[in-house]
Amino acid sequence: QNYHEFTWNFYQHDSLIPLAELAVDTTVDANKERYQSALAASFVHYLVLDFKIEGLRYLYRAEADWDLACKGILHLSPDSLQARWLDFVERAINGEFLRPPDNGQ
């Protein structure tokens, strides 16, 4: 199934799990697992395209909290990162492109 469409649908219905929560949620809940997996797949797709595999690797291995990791590694606030990801998702489901705009890196 198209995880970008899932993500956009959750966003449009105000049921999107914010990245700040998704990034630190370690609970296992079978009722939320498919939902979390779709959002995570969409975000990882965006992250790898915009920040390359190195960005994902550094973010994944970061020992800092989410806010500090976003700012220190990606040079974005968590809110800005989420906005860029959702912009990418909207464009992806509209077929505009499969790659986010160049972020200058």
N, CA, C and O atoms as a GROMACS GRO file, in nm:
protein
  420
    1GLN      N    1   0.083  -0.118   0.000
    1GLN     CA    2   0.000   0.000   0.000
    1GLN      C    3   0.087   0.124   0.000
    1GLN      O    4   0.203   0.119   0.043
    2ASN      N    5   0.035   0.233  -0.046
    2ASN     CA    6   0.111   0.355  -0.060
    2ASN      C    7   0.120   0.428   0.075
    2ASN      O    8   0.022   0.485   0.123
    3TYR      N    9   0.238   0.424   0.135
    3TYR     CA   10   0.254   0.485   0.267
    3TYR      C   11   0.246   0.637   0.263
    3TYR      O   12   0.213   0.699   0.364
    4HIS      N   13   0.276   0.697   0.150
    4HIS     CA   14   0.260   0.842   0.140
    4HIS      C   15   0.111   0.879   0.143
    4HIS      O   16   0.073   0.978   0.205
    5GLU      N   17   0.028   0.800   0.076
    5GLU     CA   18  -0.116   0.825   0.080
    5GLU      C   19  -0.172   0.806   0.221
    5GLU      O   20  -0.254   0.886   0.267
    6PHE      N   21  -0.126   0.701   0.291
    6PHE     CA   22  -0.165   0.682   0.430
    6PHE      C   23  -0.129   0.805   0.512
    6PHE      O   24  -0.211   0.859   0.586
    7THR      N   25  -0.004   0.849   0.497
    7THR     CA   26   0.045   0.963   0.574
    7THR      C   27  -0.038   1.087   0.546
    7THR      O   28  -0.079   1.157   0.639
    8TRP      N   29  -0.065   1.114   0.420
    8TRP     CA   30  -0.141   1.234   0.383
    8TRP      C   31  -0.284   1.225   0.437
    8TRP      O   32  -0.339   1.325   0.483
    9ASN      N   33  -0.342   1.109   0.431
    9ASN     CA   34  -0.477   1.090   0.483
    9ASN      C   35  -0.480   1.116   0.634
    9ASN      O   36  -0.571   1.184   0.683
   10PHE      N   37  -0.383   1.063   0.707
   10PHE     CA   38  -0.378   1.089   0.850
   10PHE      C   39  -0.361   1.238   0.877
   10PHE      O   40  -0.425   1.292   0.967
   11TYR      N   41  -0.277   1.304   0.801
   11TYR     CA   42  -0.253   1.447   0.818
   11TYR      C   43  -0.381   1.526   0.791
   11TYR      O   44  -0.416   1.616   0.867
   12GLN      N   45  -0.449   1.494   0.682
   12GLN     CA   46  -0.572   1.565   0.646
   12GLN      C   47  -0.683   1.548   0.749
   12GLN      O   48  -0.770   1.634   0.762
   13HIS      N   49  -0.679   1.438   0.821
   13HIS     CA   50  -0.782   1.411   0.922
   13HIS      C   51  -0.733   1.439   1.064
   13HIS      O   52  -0.789   1.388   1.161
   14ASP      N   53  -0.628   1.520   1.075
   14ASP     CA   54  -0.572   1.559   1.206
   14ASP      C   55  -0.542   1.440   1.296
   14ASP      O   56  -0.559   1.448   1.418
   15SER      N   57  -0.498   1.330   1.237
   15SER     CA   58  -0.463   1.214   1.318
   15SER      C   59  -0.318   1.171   1.296
   15SER      O   60  -0.280   1.058   1.328
   16LEU      N   61  -0.238   1.260   1.241
   16LEU     CA   62  -0.097   1.231   1.218
   16LEU      C   63  -0.022   1.228   1.351
   16LEU      O   64  -0.037   1.318   1.434
   17ILE      N   65   0.059   1.126   1.371
   17ILE     CA   66   0.147   1.123   1.488
   17ILE      C   67   0.262   1.217   1.456
   17ILE      O   68   0.332   1.196   1.358
   18PRO      N   69   0.284   1.320   1.536
   18PRO     CA   70   0.394   1.413   1.509
   18PRO      C   71   0.528   1.339   1.513
   18PRO      O   72   0.545   1.242   1.588
   19LEU      N   73   0.622   1.385   1.431
   19LEU     CA   74   0.754   1.322   1.428
   19LEU      C   75   0.817   1.316   1.565
   19LEU      O   76   0.880   1.216   1.601
   20ALA      N   77   0.801   1.421   1.642
   20ALA     CA   78   0.860   1.424   1.776
   20ALA      C   79   0.810   1.308   1.863
   20ALA      O   80   0.884   1.257   1.946
   21GLU      N   81   0.687   1.268   1.843
   21GLU     CA   82   0.631   1.155   1.918
   21GLU      C   83   0.670   1.023   1.851
   21GLU      O   84   0.707   0.928   1.920
   22LEU      N   85   0.660   1.017   1.721
   22LEU     CA   86   0.692   0.894   1.647
   22LEU      C   87   0.837   0.854   1.669
   22LEU      O   88   0.868   0.735   1.678
   23ALA      N   89   0.926   0.952   1.676
   23ALA     CA   90   1.069   0.925   1.688
   23ALA      C   91   1.107   0.861   1.821
   23ALA      O   92   1.208   0.791   1.829
   24VAL      N   93   1.029   0.884   1.924
   24VAL     CA   94   1.067   0.834   2.056
   24VAL      C   95   0.972   0.728   2.111
   24VAL      O   96   0.995   0.676   2.220
   25ASP      N   97   0.868   0.695   2.040
   25ASP     CA   98   0.770   0.597   2.086
   25ASP      C   99   0.827   0.456   2.073
   25ASP      O  100   0.849   0.408   1.962
   26THR      N  101   0.851   0.392   2.184
   26THR     CA  102   0.907   0.257   2.182
   26THR      C  103   0.805   0.152   2.226
   26THR      O  104   0.838   0.034   2.239
   27THR      N  105   0.682   0.194   2.247
   27THR     CA  106   0.579   0.099   2.288
   27THR      C  107   0.539   0.013   2.169
   27THR      O  108   0.541   0.058   2.054
   28VAL      N  109   0.503  -0.108   2.198
   28VAL     CA  110   0.454  -0.198   2.095
   28VAL      C  111   0.305  -0.212   2.114
   28VAL      O  112   0.258  -0.263   2.216
   29ASP      N  113   0.231  -0.165   2.016
   29ASP     CA  114   0.086  -0.169   2.021
   29ASP      C  115   0.038  -0.219   1.886
   29ASP      O  116   0.049  -0.149   1.786
   30ALA      N  117  -0.014  -0.340   1.883
   30ALA     CA  118  -0.055  -0.400   1.757
   30ALA      C  119  -0.159  -0.316   1.684
   30ALA      O  120  -0.167  -0.321   1.562
   31ASN      N  121  -0.238  -0.239   1.759
   31ASN     CA  122  -0.339  -0.156   1.696
   31ASN      C  123  -0.280  -0.036   1.624
   31ASN      O  124  -0.339   0.014   1.528
   32LYS      N  125  -0.163   0.010   1.668
   32LYS     CA  126  -0.099   0.127   1.608
   32LYS      C  127   0.017   0.090   1.516
   32LYS      O  128   0.069   0.177   1.445
   33GLU      N  129   0.059  -0.034   1.517
   33GLU     CA  130   0.181  -0.074   1.446
   33GLU      C  131   0.174  -0.044   1.296
   33GLU      O  132   0.271   0.010   1.241
   34ARG      N  133   0.065  -0.076   1.230
   34ARG     CA  134   0.053  -0.050   1.086
   34ARG      C  135   0.057   0.101   1.057
   34ARG      O  136   0.121   0.145   0.962
   35TYR      N  137  -0.010   0.175   1.140
   35TYR     CA  138  -0.014   0.321   1.129
   35TYR      C  139   0.127   0.379   1.147
   35TYR      O  140   0.173   0.458   1.065
   36GLN      N  141   0.196   0.338   1.254
   36GLN     CA  142   0.332   0.386   1.280
   36GLN      C  143   0.427   0.344   1.168
   36GLN      O  144   0.513   0.422   1.126
   37SER      N  145   0.411   0.222   1.120
   37SER     CA  146   0.499   0.172   1.013
   37SER      C  147   0.482   0.252   0.884
   37SER      O  148   0.580   0.282   0.816
   38ALA      N  149   0.359   0.285   0.850
   38ALA     CA  150   0.334   0.364   0.729
   38ALA      C  151   0.397   0.502   0.741
   38ALA      O  152   0.462   0.548   0.647
   39LEU      N  153   0.379   0.567   0.854
   39LEU     CA  154   0.439   0.699   0.874
   39LEU      C  155   0.591   0.690   0.872
   39LEU      O  156   0.657   0.774   0.810
   40ALA      N  157   0.645   0.591   0.938
   40ALA     CA  158   0.790   0.576   0.943
   40ALA      C  159   0.847   0.550   0.804
   40ALA      O  160   0.950   0.606   0.768
   41ALA      N  161   0.782   0.465   0.725
   41ALA     CA  162   0.829   0.437   0.589
   41ALA      C  163   0.827   0.563   0.504
   41ALA      O  164   0.921   0.589   0.429
   42SER      N  165   0.722   0.640   0.515
   42SER     CA  166   0.712   0.764   0.440
   42SER      C  167   0.822   0.861   0.481
   42SER      O  168   0.888   0.921   0.396
   43PHE      N  169   0.843   0.876   0.613
   43PHE     CA  170   0.944   0.969   0.661
   43PHE      C  171   1.084   0.924   0.621
   43PHE      O  172   1.166   1.007   0.579
   44VAL      N  173   1.113   0.796   0.633
   44VAL     CA  174   1.246   0.746   0.596
   44VAL      C  175   1.271   0.767   0.447
   44VAL      O  176   1.381   0.804   0.408
   45HIS      N  177   1.170   0.745   0.364
   45HIS     CA  178   1.184   0.770   0.220
   45HIS      C  179   1.222   0.915   0.196
   45HIS      O  180   1.317   0.944   0.122
   46TYR      N  181   1.149   1.006   0.259
   46TYR     CA  182   1.181   1.148   0.246
   46TYR      C  183   1.322   1.177   0.297
   46TYR      O  184   1.402   1.242   0.228
   47LEU      N  185   1.352   1.129   0.415
   47LEU     CA  186   1.480   1.160   0.479
   47LEU      C  187   1.599   1.114   0.394
   47LEU      O  188   1.696   1.188   0.378
   48VAL      N  189   1.592   0.994   0.340
   48VAL     CA  190   1.702   0.942   0.259
   48VAL      C  191   1.716   1.022   0.129
   48VAL      O  192   1.828   1.047   0.085
   49LEU      N  193   1.605   1.060   0.069
   49LEU     CA  194   1.615   1.137  -0.054
   49LEU      C  195   1.668   1.278  -0.029
   49LEU      O  196   1.745   1.331  -0.110
   50ASP      N  197   1.629   1.339   0.081
   50ASP     CA  198   1.669   1.477   0.107
   50ASP      C  199   1.804   1.488   0.177
   50ASP      O  200   1.881   1.580   0.151
   51PHE      N  201   1.834   1.393   0.266
   51PHE     CA  202   1.956   1.402   0.346
   51PHE      C  203   2.052   1.285   0.324
   51PHE      O  204   2.150   1.270   0.396
   52LYS      N  205   2.021   1.205   0.225
   52LYS     CA  206   2.104   1.088   0.190
   52LYS      C  207   2.103   0.987   0.306
   52LYS      O  208   2.052   1.014   0.414
   53ILE      N  209   2.160   0.872   0.279
   53ILE     CA  210   2.162   0.765   0.379
   53ILE      C  211   2.242   0.808   0.503
   53ILE      O  212   2.216   0.762   0.614
   54GLU      N  213   2.340   0.896   0.483
   54GLU     CA  214   2.420   0.943   0.596
   54GLU      C  215   2.334   1.020   0.696
   54GLU      O  216   2.350   1.006   0.817
   55GLY      N  217   2.242   1.103   0.645
   55GLY     CA  218   2.153   1.178   0.734
   55GLY      C  219   2.068   1.084   0.818
   55GLY      O  220   2.051   1.105   0.938
   56LEU      N  221   2.016   0.980   0.754
   56LEU     CA  222   1.937   0.881   0.827
   56LEU      C  223   2.025   0.811   0.931
   56LEU      O  224   1.984   0.794   1.046
   57ARG      N  225   2.143   0.771   0.891
   57ARG     CA  226   2.233   0.700   0.981
   57ARG      C  227   2.266   0.786   1.104
   57ARG      O  228   2.258   0.739   1.217
   58TYR      N  229   2.304   0.912   1.081
   58TYR     CA  230   2.338   0.999   1.194
   58TYR      C  231   2.218   1.024   1.284
   58TYR      O  232   2.232   1.024   1.407
   59LEU      N  233   2.103   1.044   1.226
   59LEU     CA  234   1.984   1.068   1.306
   59LEU      C  235   1.946   0.945   1.387
   59LEU      O  236   1.909   0.955   1.504
   60TYR      N  237   1.956   0.828   1.324
   60TYR     CA  238   1.922   0.703   1.391
   60TYR      C  239   2.016   0.675   1.508
   60TYR      O  240   1.974   0.626   1.613
   61ARG      N  241   2.143   0.705   1.489
   61ARG     CA  242   2.243   0.676   1.592
   61ARG      C  243   2.258   0.787   1.696
   61ARG      O  244   2.332   0.771   1.793
   62ALA      N  245   2.189   0.896   1.678
   62ALA     CA  246   2.204   1.009   1.769
   62ALA      C  247   2.163   0.970   1.910
   62ALA      O  248   2.062   0.904   1.932
   63GLU      N  249   2.243   1.012   2.003
   63GLU     CA  250   2.211   0.987   2.144
   63GLU      C  251   2.140   1.107   2.207
   63GLU      O  252   2.088   1.098   2.318
   64ALA      N  253   2.137   1.217   2.135
   64ALA     CA  254   2.068   1.337   2.184
   64ALA      C  255   1.918   1.318   2.170
   64ALA      O  256   1.871   1.231   2.096
   65ASP      N  257   1.843   1.401   2.241
   65ASP     CA  258   1.698   1.393   2.225
   65ASP      C  259   1.659   1.440   2.085
   65ASP      O  260   1.742   1.496   2.013
   66TRP      N  261   1.536   1.418   2.048
   66TRP     CA  262   1.489   1.443   1.912
   66TRP      C  263   1.514   1.587   1.867
   66TRP      O  264   1.565   1.610   1.757
   67ASP      N  265   1.478   1.684   1.951
   67ASP     CA  266   1.496   1.825   1.914
   67ASP      C  267   1.643   1.856   1.884
   67ASP      O  268   1.675   1.916   1.781
   68LEU      N  269   1.730   1.816   1.974
   68LEU     CA  270   1.873   1.843   1.955
   68LEU      C  271   1.929   1.769   1.834
   68LEU      O  272   2.012   1.823   1.761
   69ALA      N  273   1.886   1.646   1.814
   69ALA     CA  274   1.934   1.568   1.699
   69ALA      C  275   1.893   1.634   1.568
   69ALA      O  276   1.974   1.644   1.476
   70CYS      N  277   1.768   1.677   1.557
   70CYS     CA  278   1.722   1.744   1.434
   70CYS      C  279   1.803   1.870   1.407
   70CYS      O  280   1.850   1.892   1.296
   71LYS      N  281   1.819   1.950   1.510
   71LYS     CA  282   1.891   2.076   1.494
   71LYS      C  283   2.039   2.054   1.467
   71LYS      O  284   2.097   2.120   1.382
   72GLY      N  285   2.100   1.961   1.539
   72GLY     CA  286   2.243   1.938   1.526
   72GLY      C  287   2.283   1.864   1.401
   72GLY      O  288   2.388   1.893   1.343
   73ILE      N  289   2.202   1.770   1.358
   73ILE     CA  290   2.238   1.687   1.243
   73ILE      C  291   2.179   1.741   1.113
   73ILE      O  292   2.249   1.752   1.012
   74LEU      N  293   2.052   1.775   1.116
   74LEU     CA  294   1.984   1.818   0.993
   74LEU      C  295   1.974   1.970   0.981
   74LEU      O  296   1.935   2.022   0.877
   75HIS      N  297   2.009   2.040   1.088
   75HIS     CA  298   2.004   2.187   1.090
   75HIS      C  299   1.863   2.240   1.068
   75HIS      O  300   1.843   2.343   1.004
   76LEU      N  301   1.766   2.167   1.122
   76LEU     CA  302   1.626   2.205   1.113
   76LEU      C  303   1.559   2.182   1.248
   76LEU      O  304   1.596   2.091   1.322
   77SER      N  305   1.462   2.265   1.278
   77SER     CA  306   1.380   2.237   1.396
   77SER      C  307   1.291   2.118   1.363
   77SER      O  308   1.263   2.092   1.246
   78PRO      N  309   1.245   2.045   1.463
   78PRO     CA  310   1.154   1.934   1.436
   78PRO      C  311   1.030   1.977   1.359
   78PRO      O  312   0.982   1.904   1.272
   79ASP      N  313   0.976   2.096   1.390
   79ASP     CA  314   0.858   2.145   1.318
   79ASP      C  315   0.889   2.172   1.170
   79ASP      O  316   0.808   2.139   1.083
   80SER      N  317   1.004   2.230   1.143
   80SER     CA  318   1.044   2.255   1.004
   80SER      C  319   1.066   2.124   0.929
   80SER      O  320   1.028   2.111   0.813
   81LEU      N  321   1.128   2.028   0.995
   81LEU     CA  322   1.151   1.898   0.933
   81LEU      C  323   1.018   1.832   0.899
   81LEU      O  324   1.001   1.778   0.790
   82GLN      N  325   0.924   1.836   0.993
   82GLN     CA  326   0.793   1.776   0.968
   82GLN      C  327   0.722   1.847   0.854
   82GLN      O  328   0.660   1.782   0.770
   83ALA      N  329   0.729   1.979   0.849
   83ALA     CA  330   0.664   2.055   0.740
   83ALA      C  331   0.724   2.018   0.605
   83ALA      O  332   0.651   2.001   0.508
   84ARG      N  333   0.856   2.004   0.599
   84ARG     CA  334   0.921   1.966   0.473
   84ARG      C  335   0.881   1.825   0.431
   84ARG      O  336   0.858   1.798   0.313
   85TRP      N  337   0.874   1.734   0.529
   85TRP     CA  338   0.832   1.597   0.500
   85TRP      C  339   0.689   1.595   0.446
   85TRP      O  340   0.662   1.528   0.346
   86LEU      N  341   0.599   1.667   0.509
   86LEU     CA  342   0.460   1.668   0.463
   86LEU      C  343   0.446   1.734   0.327
   86LEU      O  344   0.360   1.695   0.248
   87ASP      N  345   0.527   1.833   0.298
   87ASP     CA  346   0.528   1.893   0.165
   87ASP      C  347   0.571   1.789   0.062
   87ASP      O  348   0.511   1.779  -0.045
   88PHE      N  349   0.673   1.712   0.094
   88PHE     CA  350   0.718   1.605   0.007
   88PHE      C  351   0.607   1.501  -0.015
   88PHE      O  352   0.584   1.456  -0.127
   89VAL      N  353   0.539   1.464   0.095
   89VAL     CA  354   0.431   1.366   0.086
   89VAL      C  355   0.321   1.414  -0.008
   89VAL      O  356   0.273   1.339  -0.092
   90GLU      N  357   0.281   1.539   0.008
   90GLU     CA  358   0.176   1.594  -0.077
   90GLU      C  359   0.218   1.590  -0.223
   90GLU      O  360   0.139   1.552  -0.310
   91ARG      N  361   0.340   1.627  -0.250
   91ARG     CA  362   0.388   1.624  -0.389
   91ARG      C  363   0.398   1.482  -0.441
   91ARG      O  364   0.367   1.456  -0.558
   92ALA      N  365   0.441   1.390  -0.356
   92ALA     CA  366   0.454   1.251  -0.398
   92ALA      C  367   0.319   1.190  -0.436
   92ALA      O  368   0.308   1.120  -0.536
   93ILE      N  369   0.216   1.218  -0.356
   93ILE     CA  370   0.086   1.159  -0.388
   93ILE      C  371   0.021   1.228  -0.508
   93ILE      O  372  -0.066   1.170  -0.574
   94ASN      N  373   0.063   1.349  -0.537
   94ASN     CA  374   0.014   1.418  -0.656
   94ASN      C  375   0.098   1.388  -0.779
   94ASN      O  376   0.070   1.439  -0.888
   95GLY      N  377   0.200   1.305  -0.762
   95GLY     CA  378   0.283   1.263  -0.875
   95GLY      C  379   0.375   1.370  -0.929
   95GLY      O  380   0.426   1.358  -1.040
   96GLU      N  381   0.398   1.477  -0.850
   96GLU     CA  382   0.482   1.586  -0.899
   96GLU      C  383   0.627   1.543  -0.912
   96GLU      O  384   0.693   1.577  -1.010
   97PHE      N  385   0.677   1.471  -0.814
   97PHE     CA  386   0.813   1.420  -0.818
   97PHE      C  387   0.830   1.319  -0.706
   97PHE      O  388   0.750   1.313  -0.613
   98LEU      N  389   0.935   1.241  -0.715
   98LEU     CA  390   0.964   1.146  -0.610
   98LEU      C  391   1.085   1.188  -0.529
   98LEU      O  392   1.130   1.114  -0.441
   99ARG      N  393   1.136   1.306  -0.558
   99ARG     CA  394   1.253   1.355  -0.487
   99ARG      C  395   1.223   1.494  -0.434
   99ARG      O  396   1.170   1.578  -0.508
  100PRO      N  397   1.255   1.520  -0.307
  100PRO     CA  398   1.228   1.653  -0.254
  100PRO      C  399   1.322   1.755  -0.317
  100PRO      O  400   1.424   1.718  -0.375
  101PRO      N  401   1.287   1.882  -0.307
  101PRO     CA  402   1.375   1.986  -0.362
  101PRO      C  403   1.512   1.981  -0.294
  101PRO      O  404   1.523   1.940  -0.179
  102ASP      N  405   1.614   2.022  -0.365
  102ASP     CA  406   1.750   2.024  -0.312
  102ASP      C  407   1.755   2.115  -0.191
  102ASP      O  408   1.708   2.229  -0.196
  103ASN      N  409   1.812   2.065  -0.083
  103ASN     CA  410   1.819   2.146   0.039
  103ASN      C  411   1.954   2.213   0.054
  103ASN      O  412   1.985   2.266   0.161
  104GLY      N  413   2.033   2.213  -0.050
  104GLY     CA  414   2.160   2.282  -0.048
  104GLY      C  415   2.274   2.203   0.015
  104GLY      O  416   2.382   2.257   0.035
  105GLN      N  417   2.250   2.076   0.046
  105GLN     CA  418   2.357   1.996   0.106
  105GLN      C  419   2.432   1.920   0.000
  105GLN      O  420   2.526   1.847   0.031
   0.00000   0.00000   0.00000
